[in-house]
Structures are given as C-alpha cells and as structure tokens.
Amino acid sequence: MAAISASQVKELRERTGLGMMECKKALTETDGDIEQAIENLRKNSGLKAAKKAGRTAAEGTVVTRVAENGSYGVMVEINSETDFVARDDNFKAFAEKIADAFFAAKSEDVAAVMDGELETAREQLVQKIGENIGVRRSVVVEAGDGNLVGEYVHGGRIGVLTVLKGGNAEVAKDVAMHVAAINPAVARPEDMPQEQLDAEKAIILAQPDMAGKPEQIAEKMVQGRLKKYLAENSLTEQPFVKNPDQSVAEFVKAAGGEVVGFTRFEVGEGIEKEEVDFAKEVMEQAKRS
C-alpha cells in the first residue's frame, strides 16, 4: 500500500471541501488514486456536505472562554450561512463544544483542533441542517504576570477579550463591553501603527482649510488633529460608555487597574458576502423538481 502524502490529502480537500480525516481515509482506500477517491465519495453522502462547503458562511456566532483565575482566555468564531441557523439549538450546542475544545487545547490552530472527531461532528451538522458550517478563527489571549483576562459577548455576534493589569473581572468585563460597543482601533495612543498615522496625516493635509497655510501653522494644525484622532480611536482615551464623564483609563484606574490590550471579533467581518437572488433560486429549484 502506497503512503498517502500531505499534498494528496490537500488536493482532495480542495477539490471536495471535505475534512482532512475523510480525505485521508478515501485516499487510503484507493491507494492514493485521487480520481477514484472522488468517485467513491460521490457514492456516499460525503459530497453533499462538500457542495455546501462552497457556499459563503458569513453569519454565525462568537464564543469565549476564560480561565477561572483570569490567566488566559480563548475566543472562537463559528460560521453558518444564515442568521436563522446561527440561532438553531443544534448549531449553538456545536459552537459551545468547539469553544470547550479550543479552550482545553489552548490553541489557535483551527486545523489541528478540528482534526478528527470535531470535524466529523461538523460534517454531520452540515448534513442535518443543510448549510455550510465552518470554524473560521480562534485566538488565545494570555494575561501575563499580575494581569487578568476579561470577556464579553454581545448578542452572540461580537466577542471581546480584554487584558488588564490589576483591577478585577467585573472591571475587565465592563471594558470588554465598551470595546464591543465602540470598536476602538487600538488600546492606547502609542499602539497606533505609524502607517495609519501617516495615512491620517495625508488626509488632514488634503483638507481644503490646509491650503496655503505656512508650514509651521500647518504642522501645528496637523498635530492637533492627529491628537484628536488618537483620542477618538484609542480605548484608554475614549469616554467610558457607562459613564461618559470619565475616560476608560480613568474608570480602570479608579478600580486599581490599567488597560493592557484587547482583542475583538465580529461575526463575518472581512468576509465578502454573496448577493443571493432567493426568488430566482426558488424558481430554478422548482424547474428541476
């Protein structure tokens, strides 16, 4: 029997959309013959799930887990095609199971954690629900010495993990809630990437009221507007959502803490959604029936 290479498994996965273990098994049964493996897979229900795998899954949920001592947290995005399925109890149970697995593994490696039993569970759920379902991404946030991780999930669609130095879990959760609502670009002004500042400076210089200004005055205006931009887009400088009279940094400091950082997931961000003509789809299905 010929050894099955990783490249063969990869090719079969790309051509069928099926899981790693299922592809490896199919190739083993055909002694590495990819075309024969595809033919065999067509004879069972496997490729039904594969067809669905080609469809865009941009809805879904974000799930978080944080260690009891706040030493680390995990956040995972699990996708479905529609919001209706994202509210389904079977999908929710699957998402919780996935979160538990990533938390136990303390891993961001989706392929490694999903290999085996969890991938089989995903394929079975695809068959049962009739939509493409996928685990898109995971992040592990380590608190570090003397720090703690907080969590907040809004409506199942926006998840946030925060890291504070000092403070407590309730404060960390409140900061995470603020991040979910306001979506700051960075934790602190000094965290803003230089390329982002350069791009903002170029925008400021191109504004009509900058035309013809002496260089010194123009530079003063630019610095003033950049300072305002940083205040508006940095978590620590923003008015705290629960009490706009104090900044987030002031709120955390009053509780004996300091903001270290945050990670925010929003379901479907960055995914290009397909525009589906449902009326046309129904008509085409009716013609085929």
C-alpha positions as a Markdown table, in Angstrom:
| # | Residue | x | y | z |
|---|---|---|---|---|
| 1 | Met | 0.0 | 0.0 | 0.0 |
| 2 | Ala | 1.4 | 3.4 | -1.0 |
| 3 | Ala | 2.0 | 6.1 | 1.6 |
| 4 | Ile | -0.5 | 8.9 | 1.4 |
| 5 | Ser | 1.2 | 12.3 | 1.2 |
| 6 | Ala | 0.0 | 15.6 | 2.8 |
| 7 | Ser | -0.1 | 17.1 | -0.7 |
| 8 | Gln | -2.6 | 14.4 | -1.9 |
| 9 | Val | -4.8 | 15.0 | 1.1 |
| 10 | Lys | -4.6 | 18.7 | 0.5 |
| 11 | Glu | -5.6 | 18.3 | -3.2 |
| 12 | Leu | -8.6 | 16.1 | -2.3 |
| 13 | Arg | -9.7 | 18.6 | 0.4 |
| 14 | Glu | -9.5 | 21.5 | -2.1 |
| 15 | Arg | -11.5 | 19.5 | -4.7 |
| 16 | Thr | -14.2 | 18.2 | -2.5 |
| 17 | Gly | -14.3 | 20.5 | 0.5 |
| 18 | Leu | -14.4 | 17.5 | 2.9 |
| 19 | Gly | -12.5 | 17.1 | 6.1 |
| 20 | Met | -8.9 | 16.0 | 6.4 |
| 21 | Met | -9.6 | 12.6 | 8.0 |
| 22 | Glu | -12.3 | 11.8 | 5.5 |
| 23 | Cys | -10.0 | 12.6 | 2.6 |
| 24 | Lys | -7.1 | 10.6 | 4.1 |
| 25 | Lys | -9.4 | 7.6 | 4.6 |
| 26 | Ala | -10.7 | 7.9 | 1.0 |
| 27 | Leu | -7.2 | 8.0 | -0.4 |
| 28 | Thr | -6.1 | 5.1 | 1.7 |
| 29 | Glu | -8.9 | 3.0 | 0.4 |
| 30 | Thr | -7.9 | 3.8 | -3.2 |
| 31 | Asp | -4.1 | 3.5 | -2.7 |
| 32 | Gly | -3.7 | 7.2 | -3.4 |
| 33 | Asp | -5.8 | 7.4 | -6.5 |
| 34 | Ile | -7.5 | 10.8 | -6.2 |
| 35 | Glu | -10.0 | 10.4 | -9.1 |
| 36 | Gln | -11.1 | 7.0 | -7.7 |
| 37 | Ala | -11.4 | 8.5 | -4.2 |
| 38 | Ile | -13.7 | 11.3 | -5.6 |
| 39 | Glu | -15.8 | 8.7 | -7.4 |
| 40 | Asn | -16.2 | 6.7 | -4.2 |
| 41 | Leu | -17.1 | 9.7 | -2.2 |
| 42 | Arg | -19.8 | 10.5 | -4.6 |
| 43 | Lys | -21.4 | 7.2 | -3.8 |
| 44 | Asn | -22.0 | 8.2 | -0.2 |
| 45 | Ser | -23.3 | 11.4 | 1.4 |
| 46 | Gly | -19.9 | 13.0 | 1.8 |
| 47 | Leu | -20.1 | 15.2 | -1.2 |
| 48 | Lys | -23.5 | 16.6 | -0.2 |
| 49 | Ala | -21.6 | 18.4 | 2.6 |
| 50 | Ala | -18.8 | 19.3 | 0.1 |
| 51 | Lys | -21.3 | 21.1 | -2.2 |
| 52 | Lys | -22.4 | 23.1 | 0.7 |
| 53 | Ala | -18.8 | 23.9 | 1.6 |
| 54 | Gly | -18.5 | 26.1 | -1.5 |
| 55 | Arg | -21.2 | 28.4 | -0.2 |
| 56 | Thr | -20.4 | 31.6 | 1.8 |
| 57 | Ala | -20.8 | 31.3 | 5.5 |
| 58 | Ala | -20.7 | 34.8 | 6.9 |
| 59 | Glu | -23.2 | 34.5 | 9.7 |
| 60 | Gly | -22.8 | 32.6 | 12.9 |
| 61 | Thr | -21.5 | 33.2 | 16.4 |
| 62 | Val | -18.6 | 34.2 | 18.6 |
| 63 | Val | -17.9 | 32.2 | 21.8 |
| 64 | Thr | -15.4 | 32.9 | 24.6 |
| 65 | Arg | -13.9 | 31.0 | 27.5 |
| 66 | Val | -11.8 | 32.5 | 30.3 |
| 67 | Ala | -9.9 | 30.6 | 32.9 |
| 68 | Glu | -11.3 | 30.9 | 36.5 |
| 69 | Asn | -8.1 | 32.7 | 37.6 |
| 70 | Gly | -8.2 | 35.0 | 34.6 |
| 71 | Ser | -4.8 | 33.8 | 33.4 |
| 72 | Tyr | -5.9 | 33.3 | 29.8 |
| 73 | Gly | -8.9 | 33.4 | 27.5 |
| 74 | Val | -9.9 | 31.8 | 24.2 |
| 75 | Met | -12.3 | 33.2 | 21.6 |
| 76 | Val | -13.6 | 31.3 | 18.5 |
| 77 | Glu | -15.8 | 32.3 | 15.5 |
| 78 | Ile | -18.0 | 29.6 | 14.1 |
| 79 | Asn | -19.9 | 30.4 | 10.9 |
| 80 | Ser | -23.1 | 29.5 | 9.2 |
| 81 | Glu | -24.8 | 30.7 | 6.0 |
| 82 | Thr | -27.8 | 32.4 | 7.7 |
| 83 | Asp | -28.7 | 34.1 | 10.9 |
| 84 | Phe | -31.6 | 31.7 | 11.3 |
| 85 | Val | -29.2 | 28.7 | 11.6 |
| 86 | Ala | -27.0 | 30.7 | 14.0 |
| 87 | Arg | -29.9 | 30.7 | 16.4 |
| 88 | Asp | -30.6 | 27.0 | 16.0 |
| 89 | Asp | -30.1 | 24.9 | 19.2 |
| 90 | Asn | -28.0 | 22.3 | 17.3 |
| 91 | Phe | -25.7 | 25.0 | 16.0 |
| 92 | Lys | -25.4 | 26.6 | 19.4 |
| 93 | Ala | -24.6 | 23.3 | 21.0 |
| 94 | Phe | -21.9 | 22.7 | 18.4 |
| 95 | Ala | -20.4 | 26.1 | 18.9 |
| 96 | Glu | -20.2 | 25.5 | 22.7 |
| 97 | Lys | -18.5 | 22.2 | 22.1 |
| 98 | Ile | -16.0 | 23.8 | 19.8 |
| 99 | Ala | -15.2 | 26.6 | 22.3 |
| 100 | Asp | -14.6 | 23.9 | 25.0 |
| 101 | Ala | -12.2 | 22.1 | 22.7 |
| 102 | Phe | -10.2 | 25.2 | 21.8 |
| 103 | Phe | -10.1 | 26.3 | 25.5 |
| 104 | Ala | -8.9 | 22.8 | 26.6 |
| 105 | Ala | -6.3 | 22.8 | 23.8 |
| 106 | Lys | -5.3 | 26.4 | 24.5 |
| 107 | Ser | -4.8 | 26.7 | 20.7 |
| 108 | Glu | -5.3 | 29.0 | 17.8 |
| 109 | Asp | -4.7 | 26.2 | 15.2 |
| 110 | Val | -8.1 | 25.5 | 13.7 |
| 111 | Ala | -6.9 | 22.7 | 11.5 |
| 112 | Ala | -5.3 | 20.9 | 14.4 |
| 113 | Val | -8.1 | 21.2 | 16.9 |
| 114 | Met | -10.8 | 20.3 | 14.3 |
| 115 | Asp | -8.9 | 17.2 | 13.1 |
| 116 | Gly | -10.8 | 14.0 | 13.8 |
| 117 | Glu | -14.0 | 13.9 | 16.0 |
| 118 | Leu | -14.9 | 17.6 | 15.8 |
| 119 | Glu | -14.6 | 17.6 | 12.0 |
| 120 | Thr | -16.9 | 14.6 | 11.8 |
| 121 | Ala | -19.3 | 16.4 | 14.1 |
| 122 | Arg | -19.2 | 19.5 | 11.8 |
| 123 | Glu | -19.9 | 17.4 | 8.7 |
| 124 | Gln | -22.8 | 15.7 | 10.4 |
| 125 | Leu | -24.3 | 19.0 | 11.4 |
| 126 | Val | -23.9 | 20.3 | 7.8 |
| 127 | Gln | -25.9 | 17.2 | 6.7 |
| 128 | Lys | -28.5 | 17.7 | 9.3 |
| 129 | Ile | -29.0 | 21.5 | 9.0 |
| 130 | Gly | -28.4 | 21.8 | 5.2 |
| 131 | Glu | -26.0 | 24.8 | 5.4 |
| 132 | Asn | -22.3 | 25.3 | 5.2 |
| 133 | Ile | -20.8 | 25.5 | 8.7 |
| 134 | Gly | -17.2 | 26.3 | 9.5 |
| 135 | Val | -14.9 | 27.2 | 12.3 |
| 136 | Arg | -13.2 | 30.3 | 10.9 |
| 137 | Arg | -10.7 | 31.5 | 13.6 |
| 138 | Ser | -9.5 | 31.3 | 17.1 |
| 139 | Val | -7.4 | 33.5 | 19.4 |
| 140 | Val | -5.7 | 32.7 | 22.7 |
| 141 | Val | -5.1 | 35.7 | 24.9 |
| 142 | Glu | -2.5 | 35.3 | 27.7 |
| 143 | Ala | -2.8 | 37.6 | 30.7 |
| 144 | Gly | 0.8 | 37.7 | 31.8 |
| 145 | Asp | 2.2 | 38.2 | 35.3 |
| 146 | Gly | -0.1 | 40.2 | 37.5 |
| 147 | Asn | -2.7 | 40.7 | 34.8 |
| 148 | Leu | -6.1 | 39.2 | 34.1 |
| 149 | Val | -8.3 | 38.5 | 31.1 |
| 150 | Gly | -12.0 | 39.6 | 30.9 |
| 151 | Glu | -14.7 | 38.6 | 28.4 |
| 152 | Tyr | -17.9 | 39.9 | 27.0 |
| 153 | Val | -20.1 | 38.6 | 24.1 |
| 154 | His | -22.8 | 40.8 | 22.7 |
| 155 | Gly | -25.8 | 39.0 | 21.1 |
| 156 | Gly | -23.5 | 36.1 | 20.0 |
| 157 | Arg | -22.1 | 38.3 | 17.2 |
| 158 | Ile | -19.4 | 40.4 | 18.8 |
| 159 | Gly | -16.9 | 38.9 | 21.2 |
| 160 | Val | -14.1 | 40.7 | 23.2 |
| 161 | Leu | -11.3 | 39.6 | 25.4 |
| 162 | Thr | -9.6 | 42.3 | 27.4 |
| 163 | Val | -6.3 | 42.3 | 29.4 |
| 164 | Leu | -6.0 | 44.5 | 32.5 |
| 165 | Lys | -3.1 | 45.0 | 34.9 |
| 166 | Gly | -4.8 | 44.9 | 38.3 |
| 167 | Gly | -8.5 | 45.6 | 38.6 |
| 168 | Asn | -10.9 | 42.7 | 38.7 |
| 169 | Ala | -13.0 | 40.5 | 36.5 |
| 170 | Glu | -16.0 | 42.8 | 36.6 |
| 171 | Val | -14.0 | 45.8 | 35.5 |
| 172 | Ala | -12.4 | 43.8 | 32.7 |
| 173 | Lys | -15.9 | 42.7 | 31.6 |
| 174 | Asp | -17.1 | 46.4 | 31.6 |
| 175 | Val | -14.1 | 47.4 | 29.4 |
| 176 | Ala | -14.8 | 44.5 | 27.1 |
| 177 | Met | -18.4 | 45.7 | 26.8 |
| 178 | His | -17.2 | 49.2 | 25.9 |
| 179 | Val | -14.9 | 47.7 | 23.2 |
| 180 | Ala | -17.9 | 45.7 | 21.8 |
| 181 | Ala | -20.0 | 48.8 | 21.6 |
| 182 | Ile | -17.5 | 51.4 | 20.4 |
| 183 | Asn | -14.9 | 49.3 | 18.5 |
| 184 | Pro | -11.7 | 51.3 | 19.2 |
| 185 | Ala | -8.8 | 50.8 | 16.7 |
| 186 | Val | -6.1 | 50.4 | 19.4 |
| 187 | Ala | -5.8 | 50.0 | 23.2 |
| 188 | Arg | -3.6 | 53.1 | 23.7 |
| 189 | Pro | -2.5 | 56.0 | 21.6 |
| 190 | Glu | 1.1 | 54.7 | 21.4 |
| 191 | Asp | -0.3 | 51.4 | 19.9 |
| 192 | Met | -1.5 | 53.1 | 16.7 |
| 193 | Pro | 0.6 | 51.9 | 13.7 |
| 194 | Gln | 2.8 | 54.5 | 12.1 |
| 195 | Glu | 1.4 | 53.8 | 8.7 |
| 196 | Gln | -2.1 | 54.6 | 10.0 |
| 197 | Leu | -0.9 | 57.9 | 11.4 |
| 198 | Asp | 0.8 | 58.7 | 8.1 |
| 199 | Ala | -2.4 | 57.9 | 6.2 |
| 200 | Glu | -4.4 | 60.1 | 8.5 |
| 201 | Lys | -1.8 | 62.9 | 8.2 |
| 202 | Ala | -2.1 | 62.8 | 4.4 |
| 203 | Ile | -5.9 | 63.1 | 4.7 |
| 204 | Ile | -5.6 | 66.1 | 7.0 |
| 205 | Leu | -3.1 | 67.9 | 4.7 |
| 206 | Ala | -5.5 | 67.4 | 1.8 |
| 207 | Gln | -8.4 | 69.1 | 3.5 |
| 208 | Pro | -9.4 | 72.5 | 2.0 |
| 209 | Asp | -8.6 | 74.6 | 5.0 |
| 210 | Met | -5.0 | 73.5 | 5.0 |
| 211 | Ala | -4.4 | 75.0 | 1.6 |
| 212 | Gly | -1.9 | 77.9 | 1.5 |
| 213 | Lys | -1.1 | 77.7 | 5.2 |
| 214 | Pro | 2.5 | 78.4 | 6.3 |
| 215 | Glu | 4.5 | 75.3 | 7.1 |
| 216 | Gln | 4.7 | 75.9 | 10.8 |
| 217 | Ile | 1.0 | 76.7 | 11.2 |
| 218 | Ala | 0.0 | 73.7 | 9.0 |
| 219 | Glu | 2.2 | 71.4 | 11.2 |
| 220 | Lys | 0.6 | 72.7 | 14.4 |
| 221 | Met | -2.9 | 72.1 | 12.9 |
| 222 | Val | -1.9 | 68.6 | 11.8 |
| 223 | Gln | -0.5 | 67.6 | 15.2 |
| 224 | Gly | -3.7 | 69.0 | 16.9 |
| 225 | Arg | -5.9 | 66.9 | 14.6 |
| 226 | Leu | -3.8 | 63.8 | 15.0 |
| 227 | Lys | -4.1 | 64.1 | 18.8 |
| 228 | Lys | -7.9 | 64.3 | 18.4 |
| 229 | Tyr | -7.8 | 61.3 | 16.1 |
| 230 | Leu | -5.8 | 59.3 | 18.5 |
| 231 | Ala | -8.1 | 60.2 | 21.4 |
| 232 | Glu | -11.2 | 59.2 | 19.4 |
| 233 | Asn | -9.7 | 55.8 | 18.3 |
| 234 | Ser | -7.8 | 54.7 | 21.4 |
| 235 | Leu | -9.6 | 52.7 | 24.0 |
| 236 | Thr | -8.0 | 54.4 | 27.0 |
| 237 | Glu | -8.9 | 57.9 | 25.8 |
| 238 | Gln | -12.5 | 57.3 | 24.9 |
| 239 | Pro | -15.3 | 58.4 | 27.1 |
| 240 | Phe | -16.4 | 55.3 | 29.0 |
| 241 | Val | -19.7 | 54.0 | 27.6 |
| 242 | Lys | -21.3 | 53.6 | 31.1 |
| 243 | Asn | -20.1 | 57.0 | 32.3 |
| 244 | Pro | -19.1 | 59.4 | 29.6 |
| 245 | Asp | -17.8 | 61.9 | 32.2 |
| 246 | Gln | -14.7 | 59.7 | 32.6 |
| 247 | Ser | -12.3 | 58.1 | 30.2 |
| 248 | Val | -11.9 | 54.3 | 30.1 |
| 249 | Ala | -8.4 | 54.8 | 31.5 |
| 250 | Glu | -9.8 | 56.8 | 34.4 |
| 251 | Phe | -12.6 | 54.2 | 35.0 |
| 252 | Val | -10.0 | 51.3 | 35.2 |
| 253 | Lys | -7.5 | 53.4 | 37.3 |
| 254 | Ala | -10.3 | 54.1 | 39.9 |
| 255 | Ala | -10.6 | 50.3 | 40.3 |
| 256 | Gly | -6.8 | 49.9 | 40.8 |
| 257 | Gly | -6.1 | 48.8 | 37.2 |
| 258 | Glu | -4.6 | 49.7 | 33.9 |
| 259 | Val | -5.6 | 48.7 | 30.3 |
| 260 | Val | -3.1 | 46.4 | 28.6 |
| 261 | Gly | -4.9 | 45.4 | 25.5 |
| 262 | Phe | -7.9 | 43.8 | 23.8 |
| 263 | Thr | -9.0 | 41.5 | 21.0 |
| 264 | Arg | -12.3 | 41.9 | 19.3 |
| 265 | Phe | -14.1 | 39.5 | 16.9 |
| 266 | Glu | -17.3 | 40.4 | 15.0 |
| 267 | Val | -19.1 | 37.7 | 13.1 |
| 268 | Gly | -18.4 | 37.8 | 9.3 |
| 269 | Glu | -16.0 | 40.8 | 9.4 |
| 270 | Gly | -13.8 | 40.7 | 6.3 |
| 271 | Ile | -15.9 | 38.1 | 4.6 |
| 272 | Glu | -17.3 | 39.1 | 1.2 |
| 273 | Lys | -20.9 | 38.1 | 1.2 |
| 274 | Glu | -22.7 | 36.6 | -1.8 |
| 275 | Glu | -25.7 | 38.5 | -3.0 |
| 276 | Val | -28.3 | 35.8 | -3.4 |
| 277 | Asp | -31.5 | 36.2 | -5.5 |
| 278 | Phe | -33.8 | 34.0 | -3.5 |
| 279 | Ala | -36.7 | 34.3 | -5.9 |
| 280 | Lys | -34.5 | 33.1 | -8.8 |
| 281 | Glu | -33.1 | 30.3 | -6.7 |
| 282 | Val | -36.6 | 29.1 | -5.8 |
| 283 | Met | -37.7 | 29.2 | -9.4 |
| 284 | Glu | -34.7 | 27.2 | -10.5 |
| 285 | Gln | -35.4 | 24.6 | -7.9 |
| 286 | Ala | -39.0 | 24.4 | -9.0 |
| 287 | Lys | -38.0 | 23.8 | -12.6 |
| 288 | Arg | -35.7 | 20.9 | -11.5 |
| 289 | Ser | -38.3 | 19.2 | -9.4 |
